[in-house]
Amino acid sequence: MPSKILTFDRIVDRLISLARPWFSNYLAMYSSWYGGIVVDPALMMVPLDDHLVHRGDGVFEAFLCRDWNIYMLDRHLARLDLSASALGLDIPEDRARLLEIIRDTIRAGNSGTCLVRLFASRGPGGFSANPYESAETQLYVIATAFQPLPPEKYEKGVRLATSTIPAKTDFATIKSCNYLLNVLMKKEARDAGADYPVSVDENGFLAEGATENIGIVTRDGRFLIPRFRRILRGITVTRAVELAETLLGREITGIAEADITREQAFEAAEMLVMGTSIHVLPVVEYDGKKIGNGRPGPVFRRLLDLFSRDETKNTEVLTAVA
Ligand SMILES: Cc1ncc(COP(=O)(O)O)c(C=O)c1O
């Protein structure tokens, strides 16, 4: 049967009738291309000729809004600026307007607890690899329902698996929309029945997860995280290091960036996964080997508690949007 050429009206009819189960999670989307906010999930689209789509030419941030407050939003926006300048991409709005758009989108979504993703794209204008085809950079902000992990992941811990997907180059330090390696890592871990992957560089040092950073606590109490050379400088791991300073002399004896091998991780007292939507999770199994005593450890517990307090009490890092 030949493919139909559709009229504009037929497309509108089609969009009106489109409903997919996952749409119920999509709360609101701002699009500079549309010039405003849409709340109908069928309209939450990006033009195919936006170089974000066909070349991954854009940068993004993901942050959590809980009870109308966004944890460490300033840091996320500072990292967005770094990523954009690394690609020579101008974010189409200044900081004040960006904040306004984020607030308006969350309000339009009508849910004070949601996950917000902000994309700054090279913009539409052709299909080649040439970024100069794009005349106008674009901004898309989408608020989706936040689905926290089941509590048992915090109570019983998670399983981590080494990825065969090569660790990224120093491009890993840019939060670009070029996430194919991250996607393949995640797929591999899921296919293997693990919760999270971790990449290893060619020197055998642990790098990062698909969208998380990792760390270990050695048996002599040192909290070690991989060097920020070929991994993303996570907002969460950075905060974890700051918060962990209050544990010095008690649960931990030192904090450092280090080259961490798999073998060191196998010998660790604790292993942690850290990221925006999870804060911190305890790894109880890595590549089939038990970590520590196979149960979430004291540093994990203390850090999780510190994050919860930091999120609700530390007004310096909270930005009210209500
Ligand atoms: C590749 C990668 N590493 C680490 C992280 C963790 O960073 P953050 O704590 O800022 O969420 C992310 C976050 O999405 C990521 O994409």
The ligand as an ORCA input file, in Angstrom:
! r2SCAN-3c Opt
* xyz 0 1
  C      27.582     10.604     32.248
  C      27.118     11.082     33.564
  N      27.906     10.902     34.638
  C      27.510     11.300     35.867
  C      26.280     11.903     36.077
  C      25.869     12.339     37.442
  O      25.805     13.734     37.476
  P      24.809     14.519     38.437
  O      25.174     14.191     39.814
  O      25.080     15.942     38.105
  O      23.438     14.074     38.098
  C      25.446     12.127     34.971
  C      24.150     12.785     35.156
  O      23.262     12.720     34.360
  C      25.864     11.708     33.687
  O      25.090     11.901     32.619
*
